[in-house]
Amino acid sequence: MFYKNILRPLLFRRDPEKIHDVAMNVLKTFQPVSKLVQPYFQVKSTALSQNLWTLTFQNPVGLAAGFDKYARALSSWEHLGFGFTEIGTITGREQSGNPKPRLFRLPEDRALINRFGFNNDGAQKSAFRFAEWRKNTNFTIPIGINIGKSKSVDLDQAMDDYLFSFEKLYSYADYFVVNVSSPNTPNLRQLQDGKFLREILSLLEKSNTHHKPILVKIAPDLTWEQVDEVIQVVTDTKIHGIIATNTTILRDGLSSKNAAETGGLSGMPVKNRSTEIIRHIFENTKGKIKIIGVGGIFTGDDAYEKIKAGASLIQIYTGFIYEGPSACKNINTRILELMKRDGFRNISEAIGKEPNG
């Protein structure tokens, strides 16, 4: 309660991106000693563990892409209780992103709006950082790398741009995510179109020599016909899963003063739509396509809702900012309580099991 009652009100008086940078620098600085706090934040239970795509996830709660774009605090995430982490989005070319301010809090709506525009070091420089980190660190949770299109690259060259990042970073990721759904890079969402998406995913899979998991991250604003087209492409290209969902460009029912800002809206307003898409994918593929659920997850009940809709794993971003460093611990503890209530011995038994299912 210290974070929510005392620290968060103080932090929320400051510019959100500056506070984020301060927090990342603190985590980076204290990485060597952050393991000391791990027993407090980690919830250990075999009931939370899963083996997916030959990877072991000690619990289903991951850090969503966008939080640690520069891989500054890699070692800290497992110490804060995360079961996996996703770095990026990383593009082929280094880019500074959109002009500031570009991150806005919407406290009344328990939400954020961002228009970062894929600010990152680029694939080459990021690969050097990963190589140095891998050499000096013993890391026990899976690391995903989220790749996107460079802003300066035209759509007809997007395939080569994704492939460049994929190959440069290949040695350092346990899984990859193809981000074609951010609203903050012009025309990027056009790559969710079946033809574009099929070409990109097929190209990456051909270069996937060690059969590492590849997932695609989709927008919550797709129509059901578009979602079905993505499902068909994923099935045909035999990639490994879907992340549902990214941020939304819709602004229905918001009450915060920053609601009119452009960019991607995350947090509670996207919760229901994200869950609907997870359920749709799970039901229409009979669970054959693995899903990572993200969008509006603040509590264990939110996470469990997505698991029962069909998500094998979940990710948090906005919920982590609002709930604080104990978010993973609280979510995992509550998931265990809910599984026990419903008679499930482990996460795998709960996936896709709706209340009347």
Stockholm file with secondary structure:
# STOCKHOLM 1.0

chainA/1-357         MFYKNILRPLLFRRDPEKIHDVAMNVLKTFQPVSKLVQPYFQVKSTALSQNLWTLTFQNPVGLAAGFDKYARALSSWEHLGFGFTEIGTITGREQSGNPKPRLFRLPEDRALINRFGFNNDGAQKSAFRFAEWRKNTNFTIPIGINIGKSKSVDLDQAMDDYLFSFEKLYSYADYFVVNVSSPNTPNLRQLQDGKFLREILSLLEKSNTHHKPILVKIAPDLTWEQVDEVIQVVTDTKIHGIIATNTTILRDGLSSKNAAETGGLSGMPVKNRSTEIIRHIFENTKGKIKIIGVGGIFTGDDAYEKIKAGASLIQIYTGFIYEGPSACKNINTRILELMKRDGFRNISEAIGKEPNG
#=GR chainA/1-357 SS CHIIIIIHHHHTTSCHHHHHHHHHHHHHHTGGGGGGGHHHHCCCCGGGCEEETTEEESSSEEECTTSSTTCCSHHHHHHTTCSEEEEEEEESSCBCCSCSCCEEEEGGGTEEEECCCCCBCHHHHHHHHHHHHHHHCCCCSCEEEEEECCTTSCGGGHHHHHHHHHHHHGGGCSEEEEECCCTTSTTGGGGGSHHHHHHHHHHHHHTCTTCCCEEEEECTTCCHHHHHHHHHHHHHHTCCEEEECCCBCCCTTCCSTTTTCCSEEEEGGGHHHHHHHHHHHHHHHTTCSEEEEESSCCSHHHHHHHHHHTCSEEEESHHHHHHCTTHHHHHHHHHHHHHHHHTCSSHHHHTTCCTTC
#=GC SS_cons         CHIIIIIHHHHTTSCHHHHHHHHHHHHHHTGGGGGGGHHHHCCCCGGGCEEETTEEESSSEEECTTSSTTCCSHHHHHHTTCSEEEEEEEESSCBCCSCSCCEEEEGGGTEEEECCCCCBCHHHHHHHHHHHHHHHCCCCSCEEEEEECCTTSCGGGHHHHHHHHHHHHGGGCSEEEEECCCTTSTTGGGGGSHHHHHHHHHHHHHTCTTCCCEEEEECTTCCHHHHHHHHHHHHHHTCCEEEECCCBCCCTTCCSTTTTCCSEEEEGGGHHHHHHHHHHHHHHHTTCSEEEEESSCCSHHHHHHHHHHTCSEEEESHHHHHHCTTHHHHHHHHHHHHHHHHTCSSHHHHTTCCTTC
//
